[in-house]
């Protein structure tokens, strides 16, 4: 085997190893992104529910017109509107739920292993 063949073989091996490592890293990053997107979606649902509940309490006869509740209601609505700016992110898992469930399960298992 000539010196050129050895160098080319080593470069090919290095290239394959780097490509494989990059693929594994990319897959892990995407699965974590989908997990975070799902959590953001859950947070949006919780904030929306909180706003609805706060509105119902504010509209009760005994609390109607209370300035503290009014400011809290405005603050929760502002937070809800701010979270809507991330709608593109937390709608990612809804596009491909089967693949997301597999990666989410893998991340949870990995997290549990790291915790133990």
C-alpha positions as CSV (number, residue, x, y, z in Angstrom):
1,X,0.0,0.0,0.0
2,X,1.4,3.3,-1.0
3,X,1.7,6.3,1.3
4,X,-1.1,8.1,-0.6
5,X,-3.5,5.2,-0.2
6,X,-2.8,5.1,3.6
7,X,-3.4,8.9,3.9
8,X,-6.6,8.7,1.8
9,X,-7.8,5.7,3.9
10,X,-7.1,7.5,7.1
11,X,-8.9,10.6,5.8
12,X,-11.9,8.5,4.8
13,X,-12.0,6.8,8.2
14,X,-11.8,10.2,9.9
15,X,-14.5,11.6,7.7
16,X,-16.9,8.7,8.4
17,X,-16.3,9.0,12.1
18,X,-16.9,12.7,12.1
19,X,-20.1,12.3,10.1
20,X,-21.4,9.6,12.4
21,X,-20.6,11.7,15.4
22,X,-22.3,14.7,13.9
23,X,-25.4,12.6,13.1
24,X,-25.7,11.3,16.6
25,X,-25.2,14.8,18.1
26,X,-27.8,16.3,15.8
27,X,-30.3,13.7,16.6
28,X,-29.8,14.3,20.4
29,X,-30.1,18.1,19.9
30,X,-33.3,17.7,17.9
31,X,-34.9,15.3,20.4
32,X,-34.1,17.8,23.2
33,X,-35.6,20.6,21.2
34,X,-38.8,18.6,20.7
35,X,-38.9,17.8,24.4
36,X,-38.6,21.5,25.4
37,X,-41.2,22.5,22.7
38,X,-43.6,20.0,24.3
39,X,-43.0,21.5,27.8
40,X,-43.5,25.0,26.4
41,X,-46.8,23.8,25.0
42,X,-47.8,22.5,28.4
43,X,-46.9,25.8,29.9
44,X,-49.0,27.7,27.4
45,X,-52.0,25.5,28.3
46,X,-51.4,26.0,32.0
47,X,-51.1,29.8,31.7
48,X,-54.2,29.9,29.5
49,X,-56.1,27.9,32.1
50,X,-54.9,30.2,34.8
51,X,-56.1,33.3,32.9
52,X,-59.5,31.7,32.4
53,X,-59.8,30.8,36.1
54,X,-58.6,34.3,37.2
55,X,-61.2,35.9,34.8
56,X,-63.9,33.8,36.4
57,X,-62.9,34.8,39.9
58,X,-62.6,38.5,38.9
59,X,-66.2,38.3,37.5
60,X,-67.6,37.1,40.8
61,X,-69.8,39.6,42.5
62,X,-67.7,39.8,45.6
63,X,-64.4,40.5,43.7
64,X,-65.7,42.5,40.8
65,X,-63.7,45.7,40.5
66,X,-60.9,44.7,42.8
67,X,-57.8,46.5,41.5
68,X,-55.3,43.8,42.7
69,X,-57.2,41.1,40.8
70,X,-57.5,43.4,37.8
71,X,-53.7,44.0,37.7
72,X,-53.1,40.3,38.1
73,X,-55.5,39.6,35.3
74,X,-53.7,42.1,33.0
75,X,-50.4,40.6,34.0
76,X,-51.5,37.0,33.2
77,X,-53.0,38.1,29.9
78,X,-49.7,39.8,29.0
79,X,-47.8,36.7,29.9
80,X,-50.2,34.6,27.8
81,X,-49.7,36.9,24.8
82,X,-45.9,36.7,25.3
83,X,-46.0,32.9,25.2
84,X,-48.0,33.0,22.0
85,X,-44.8,34.4,20.3
86,X,-43.3,30.9,20.9
87,X,-46.2,29.1,19.3
88,X,-44.1,28.1,16.3
89,X,-41.7,26.3,18.7
90,X,-44.2,24.4,20.8
91,X,-46.2,23.4,17.8
92,X,-43.3,21.3,16.5
93,X,-44.1,18.1,18.4
94,X,-47.7,18.1,17.0
95,X,-46.4,17.8,13.5
96,X,-44.7,14.4,14.1
97,X,-46.0,12.9,17.3
98,X,-44.9,9.3,16.8
99,X,-41.2,10.2,16.4
100,X,-41.4,12.7,19.2
101,X,-42.8,10.1,21.7
102,X,-39.9,7.8,20.9
103,X,-37.3,10.5,21.5
104,X,-39.1,11.8,24.5
105,X,-39.1,8.4,26.1
106,X,-35.4,8.0,25.3
107,X,-34.6,11.4,26.9
108,X,-36.6,10.6,30.0
109,X,-34.8,7.3,30.4
110,X,-31.4,9.0,30.0
111,X,-32.4,11.7,32.5
112,X,-33.4,9.0,35.0
113,X,-30.1,7.1,34.5
114,X,-28.2,10.4,35.1
115,X,-30.2,11.1,38.3
116,X,-29.5,7.6,39.8
